[in-house]
Amino acid sequence: MKRDGQVSGAVGAASADMRAAWIAAMGALPVAPLAALLAGTGVVPVLIAAAVLSGIAALAGRAVAAARPLLVAFALVGHCILFTAALTGHPWQVDAHMSFFAVLAIVATMGSVPALVLAVVVTAVHHLVLGLLVPAMIYPSADWAENLARTLLHAAVVLAEAAVLLLAMLVRARAQREVDEGRQRLSASVDEAQAARDAAERARESAVRTSDHIRDEGRRAATAVEQVAAAAEQAARHAADSRKLVSRVRDEAEQSQGTVKRTVEAMGAIRESSSGISAIVEMIDEIARRTDLLALNAAVESARAGEAGRGFAVVANEVRKLAQQSADATTRIRELVSSSGRRVEEGAKLVEEAGTALLRIAGAISDLDARMQEIAEGAAEQSSGLAQVNVAIGRLDAISEADNSAAQRAARHGQDWRRAAA
């Protein structure tokens, strides 16, 4: 905005310079006719000539840019020539030559070297030609030598003024170029500053978005960490409870191992008792066999005794039956004892296998207890670490808040700078 105002100001200044010379050319329209009226010369021809010159100045507004100052300069010098001619025979005719010097200064305000050169050339040609051919239209004296000297004097003054004006125009042009270059540099600096400010604004907005995103993510992460920490604490409690349960199971397994050991010992005692029973059964069987043999011998002897041994034969027969029943009973007892022995053996093996399995279970439970201890310790460490992470996330949230505040302050400073630059 500031740069646009400076450019518009420069254009307005140049237009004002051109407009001042144009207004002077247009405003000079009544000067020569009034001079003719004052001197008593022909007013109408002078008025027509003045109108033509003002018309030439008016056409400058529609001409190309390079021709505009030339047309205005020609019209201004023409008005001076017409003004001097209108005062022919009047005492002020010599004073009218001062208008040429004034017009040269007005032409110089347009800043056009070609226009100044044109004005000087037209003035010089006018003085030389009319001074030699029609001196009355320039000087009141008819003396050729005097008019020539006067023309040379005027020419010297015109050239001196033109030189000074040309130097001033060159200095002004150089100053204008320097001003334009400075304006361009200033414009470039303003553009760079604007670009830097825009980049800073984008960076600030990006930083604010990033800070907000980090803060939001940090809060979500803090919530997640709190949940994980709670889960870790719960896992630690479960691990501790499981360890206690494993310890009880291990103690019960050790007790069961003692019970199995005693059961194995009892099975051994039963096996030994079964062996004793088998021995007793064998002895009973032997007694039954001998009793049967004795009963057989008694039956033989009673048969030899005849009628006298018949009663004894009956007794011997009953004894033999009892011995046979005893033998049958011992056989069944032997079978039962044998079956019981086998079952005791099988039970002893199963109990031994159960004892071995309990030993393995006890070892596995011990390993499980150690691992549960490690899990409990790891869960406790994890809970502590998550608490530290939660603290760090809280610090990160605070840092994000500080960065966001700094970015907002930077935005306010940028807006203040932009208002100051505008």
C-alpha positions in Angstrom: 0.0 0.0 0.0 2.8 2.4 0.8 4.6 1.5 -2.4 1.5 2.1 -4.5 1.0 5.5 -2.8 4.6 6.5 -3.7 4.2 5.4 -7.3 0.8 7.2 -7.6 2.5 10.3 -6.0 5.3 10.3 -8.6 2.8 10.0 -11.5 0.7 12.7 -10.0 3.8 15.0 -9.7 4.8 14.4 -13.4 1.3 15.1 -14.5 1.2 18.3 -12.4 4.4 19.5 -14.2 3.0 18.8 -17.6 -0.4 20.3 -16.6 1.3 23.5 -15.3 2.9 24.1 -18.7 -0.3 23.2 -20.5 -2.3 25.6 -18.4 0.2 28.3 -19.1 -0.1 27.7 -22.9 -3.9 27.7 -22.7 -4.0 30.7 -20.4 -1.8 32.8 -22.7 -4.6 33.0 -25.2 -5.8 36.5 -24.3 -2.4 38.0 -23.6 -1.3 38.8 -27.2 -4.8 40.2 -28.1 -4.8 42.5 -25.1 -1.3 43.6 -26.0 -2.5 44.4 -29.6 -5.4 46.3 -28.1 -3.0 48.2 -25.9 -0.5 48.9 -28.8 -3.3 49.8 -31.3 -2.3 47.0 -33.7 -4.7 44.6 -35.4 -6.5 42.6 -32.7 -8.3 40.1 -34.9 -5.3 38.6 -36.6 -3.5 38.4 -33.3 -6.6 36.7 -31.7 -6.8 34.2 -34.5 -3.0 33.4 -34.2 -3.4 33.1 -30.4 -6.3 30.7 -30.8 -4.3 28.5 -33.2 -1.4 28.4 -30.7 -3.8 27.4 -27.8 -5.4 24.8 -30.2 -1.9 23.3 -30.7 -1.5 23.1 -26.9 -4.9 21.5 -26.6 -4.0 18.8 -29.1 -1.1 17.8 -26.9 -3.5 15.9 -24.7 -4.3 13.5 -27.5 -0.8 13.2 -29.0 1.7 10.5 -28.2 3.6 10.9 -25.0 6.9 12.0 -26.7 5.2 14.8 -28.7 3.2 16.3 -25.9 5.9 18.5 -24.3 7.1 19.5 -27.8 3.6 20.8 -28.8 3.2 22.6 -25.5 6.7 24.2 -25.8 6.0 25.3 -29.3 2.7 26.9 -28.3 4.4 28.7 -25.4 7.2 30.2 -27.5 4.6 31.1 -30.2 2.6 33.0 -27.7 5.8 34.9 -26.7 6.5 35.7 -30.4 2.9 36.8 -30.9 3.0 38.9 -27.7 6.2 40.7 -28.9 4.7 41.3 -32.4 1.5 42.6 -30.9 3.5 45.4 -29.1 5.0 46.6 -32.3 5.7 50.4 -32.0 4.9 50.3 -28.3 7.6 51.3 -25.7 7.0 48.0 -23.9 8.0 45.9 -26.9 11.6 45.5 -25.6 10.2 44.4 -22.2 8.1 41.8 -23.9 11.3 39.8 -24.6 11.4 38.9 -20.9 8.5 36.5 -21.7 10.9 34.3 -23.6 13.0 33.8 -20.5 9.9 33.1 -18.4 8.6 30.6 -21.0 12.0 28.8 -21.0 11.7 28.3 -17.3 8.1 27.0 -17.7 9.2 24.6 -20.5 12.0 23.3 -18.2 9.4 22.4 -15.6 8.1 19.6 -18.0 11.5 17.9 -17.6 11.8 17.3 -21.4 15.2 18.1 -22.9 13.9 18.0 -26.5 11.1 20.5 -25.5 13.7 22.9 -24.0 16.0 22.6 -27.1 13.0 23.2 -29.4 12.1 26.3 -27.4 15.6 27.7 -27.6 15.9 26.9 -31.3 12.6 28.6 -32.1 13.5 31.6 -30.0 16.9 31.9 -31.7 15.5 31.5 -35.2 12.7 34.0 -34.5 15.2 36.6 -33.2 17.7 36.1 -36.1 15.2 35.9 -38.9 12.9 38.7 -37.9 15.8 40.8 -36.6 17.3 40.8 -40.0 14.1 40.8 -42.1 11.4 42.5 -40.1 13.1 44.1 -37.1 10.1 46.2 -36.2 8.3 43.1 -35.0 11.0 42.6 -32.5 12.8 45.8 -31.6 11.5 49.4 -31.7 14.7 50.6 -33.3 15.4 50.2 -37.1 19.1 50.3 -36.7 20.4 47.0 -38.1 23.7 47.0 -36.2 21.9 47.9 -32.9 19.4 45.2 -33.4 22.1 42.6 -34.2 24.0 43.5 -31.1 20.7 43.3 -29.1 19.9 39.9 -30.7 23.3 38.6 -29.8 22.9 39.8 -26.3 19.5 38.1 -26.0 20.9 35.0 -27.6 23.7 34.9 -25.0 21.2 35.3 -22.2 18.9 32.6 -23.7 21.8 30.2 -24.1 23.0 30.9 -20.6 19.6 30.3 -19.2 19.1 27.2 -21.3 22.4 25.8 -20.1 21.5 26.4 -16.5 18.0 25.0 -17.1 19.5 22.0 -19.0 21.9 21.3 -16.1 19.1 21.6 -13.6 17.0 19.2 -15.7 19.9 16.7 -15.9 20.4 17.0 -12.2 16.7 16.6 -11.6 16.6 13.6 -14.0 19.5 12.0 -12.2 17.9 12.7 -8.9 14.6 11.3 -10.3 16.4 8.2 -11.4 18.0 7.8 -8.0 14.6 8.3 -6.4 13.1 5.8 -8.8 15.9 3.3 -8.1 15.5 4.0 -4.4 11.8 3.5 -4.8 12.4 0.3 -6.6 14.8 -0.9 -4.0 12.3 0.2 -1.3 9.6 -1.7 -3.2 11.8 -4.7 -3.5 12.6 -4.5 0.3 8.9 -4.0 1.1 8.1 -7.0 -1.1 10.9 -9.1 0.6 9.6 -7.9 4.0 6.1 -8.8 2.9 7.2 -12.2 1.7 9.2 -12.7 4.9 6.2 -11.6 7.0 3.9 -13.9 5.0 6.4 -16.7 5.4 6.6 -15.9 9.1 2.8 -15.9 9.3 2.6 -19.2 7.6 5.3 -20.6 9.9 3.5 -19.2 12.9 0.2 -20.7 11.7 2.0 -24.0 11.1 3.6 -23.8 14.5 0.3 -23.1 16.1 -1.3 -26.0 14.3 1.6 -28.3 15.2 1.5 -27.1 18.8 -2.3 -27.7 19.0 -1.8 -31.2 17.4 1.0 -32.0 19.8 -1.1 -30.8 22.7 -4.1 -32.9 21.6 -1.9 -35.9 20.9 -0.2 -35.4 24.2 -3.5 -35.4 26.0 -4.7 -38.5 24.2 -1.3 -40.1 24.9 -1.6 -39.1 28.6 -5.1 -40.7 28.8 -3.8 -43.8 27.1 -0.8 -43.9 29.4 -3.0 -43.5 32.4 -5.2 -46.4 31.2 -2.1 -48.5 30.5 -0.7 -47.6 33.9 -4.0 -48.7 35.5 -3.9 -51.9 33.5 -0.3 -52.4 34.6 -1.1 -51.9 38.2 -4.0 -54.3 37.9 -1.8 -56.8 36.2 0.8 -56.4 39.0 -2.0 -57.1 41.5 -3.2 -60.1 39.6 0.4 -61.3 39.3 0.8 -60.9 43.0 -2.5 -62.8 43.7 -1.5 -65.5 41.1 1.9 -65.8 42.9 0.2 -66.3 46.2 -2.1 -68.9 44.6 0.9 -70.6 43.0 2.6 -70.7 46.4 -0.4 -72.3 48.0 -0.6 -74.9 45.1 3.2 -75.5 45.5 2.7 -76.1 49.3 -0.2 -78.4 48.6 1.8 -80.2 46.0 4.6 -80.7 48.5 2.1 -82.0 51.0 0.6 -84.3 48.4 4.1 -85.5 47.6 4.5 -86.5 51.3 1.1 -88.2 51.2 2.0 -90.1 48.1 5.2 -91.2 49.7 3.3 -92.4 52.8 0.8 -94.1 50.4 3.7 -95.9 48.6 5.0 -97.0 52.0 1.6 -98.3 53.0 1.3 -100.1 49.6 4.7 -101.7 50.4 3.4 -102.8 53.8 0.3 -104.2 52.2 2.4 -106.0 49.7 4.5 -107.5 52.6 1.3 -108.4 54.4 0.0 -110.1 51.3 3.2 -112.1 51.2 2.7 -113.1 54.8 -0.9 -114.1 54.1 0.3 -116.1 51.1 2.7 -118.0 53.4 0.0 -118.7 55.9 -2.3 -119.8 53.1 0.4 -122.2 51.9 0.8 -123.5 55.4 -3.0 -124.0 55.7 -3.0 -125.7 52.4 -0.3 -128.0 53.5 -2.2 -128.8 56.7 -5.3 -129.5 54.6 -3.3 -131.8 52.3 -1.9 -133.7 55.3 -5.3 -133.8 57.0 -6.7 -135.3 53.8 -3.9 -137.8 53.7 -4.5 -138.7 57.3 -8.2 -139.0 56.7 -7.5 -141.3 53.7 -5.2 -143.5 55.9 -7.9 -143.5 58.6 -10.5 -144.6 56.1 -8.2 -147.4 54.9 -7.6 -148.5 58.5 -11.3 -148.4 59.3 -12.1 -150.5 56.3 -9.5 -153.1 57.5 -11.1 -153.0 61.0 -14.4 -154.0 59.5 -17.6 -153.4 61.4 -15.7 -152.1 64.4 -14.1 -149.3 62.4 -17.2 -148.2 60.5 -17.9 -145.2 62.9 -14.3 -144.1 62.6 -14.5 -144.3 58.8 -17.5 -142.0 58.9 -15.5 -139.5 61.0 -12.5 -139.9 58.7 -14.7 -139.2 55.7 -16.0 -136.0 57.3 -12.5 -135.0 58.2 -11.5 -135.6 54.6 -14.4 -133.4 53.4 -13.4 -130.7 55.8 -9.8 -130.9 54.5 -11.0 -130.7 51.0 -13.1 -127.7 51.8 -10.1 -126.1 53.5 -8.0 -126.8 50.4 -10.7 -125.2 48.3 -10.8 -122.2 50.6 -7.1 -121.8 50.6 -7.1 -122.0 46.8 -9.7 -119.2 46.7 -7.7 -117.2 49.3 -4.6 -117.7 47.3 -6.3 -116.4 44.2 -7.7 -113.4 46.1 -4.3 -112.7 47.7 -2.6 -113.0 44.3 -5.2 -110.7 42.7 -4.9 -108.3 45.6 -1.1 -108.5 45.3 -1.3 -107.6 41.6 -3.6 -104.8 42.3 -1.4 -103.6 45.1 1.5 -103.7 42.8 -0.4 -101.8 40.1 -1.6 -99.3 42.8 2.0 -98.9 44.0 3.2 -98.2 40.5 0.4 -95.7 40.0 1.1 -94.0 43.3 4.8 -93.9 42.3 3.9 -92.4 39.0 1.6 -89.9 40.7 4.5 -89.0 43.0 6.8 -88.5 40.1 4.1 -86.4 38.4 3.7 -84.4 41.6 7.5 -83.8 41.7 7.3 -82.5 38.1 4.3 -80.4 39.0 6.1 -79.0 42.0 9.1 -78.1 39.8 6.8 -76.5 37.2 5.0 -74.6 40.0 8.4 -73.4 41.3 9.3 -72.2 37.8 5.9 -70.6 37.4 6.3 -68.9 40.8 9.7 -67.5 39.7 8.2 -66.2 36.4 5.2 -64.8 38.2 7.6 -63.0 40.5 9.4 -61.6 37.4 6.0 -60.6 35.9 5.0 -58.8 39.1 8.3 -57.0 39.3 8.1 -56.1 35.5 4.6 -54.8 35.9 5.6 -52.7 38.9 8.5 -51.2 36.9 6.2 -50.7 33.9 3.8 -48.8 36.1 6.5 -46.6 37.5 7.9 -46.0 33.9 4.4 -45.1 32.7 4.0 -42.7 35.6 7.2 -41.0 34.5 6.0 -40.9 30.9 2.8 -39.3 32.0 4.8 -36.6 33.8 6.9 -36.1 30.7 3.7 -35.7 28.6 2.4 -33.2 31.1 5.7 -31.2 30.6 5.3 -31.5 26.8 1.8 -30.2 27.1 3.1 -27.2 29.1 5.8 -26.6 26.5 3.2 -26.7 23.7 1.1 -24.2 25.6 4.2 -21.9 25.9 5.0 -22.3 22.2 1.4 -21.5 21.3 1.5 -18.4 23.4 4.8 -17.3 21.9 3.4 -17.8 18.4 0.3 -15.7 19.2 2.6 -12.9 20.6 4.6 -13.2 17.3 1.4 -12.9 15.3 0.5 -9.7 17.3 3.9 -8.3 16.7 3.6 -9.1 13.0 0.3 -7.3 12.8 1.7 -4.3 14.6 4.6 -4.3 12.1 2.2 -4.5 9.2 0.2 -1.6 10.4 3.4 0.4 11.0 4.6 -0.5 7.5 1.2 0.6 6.0 
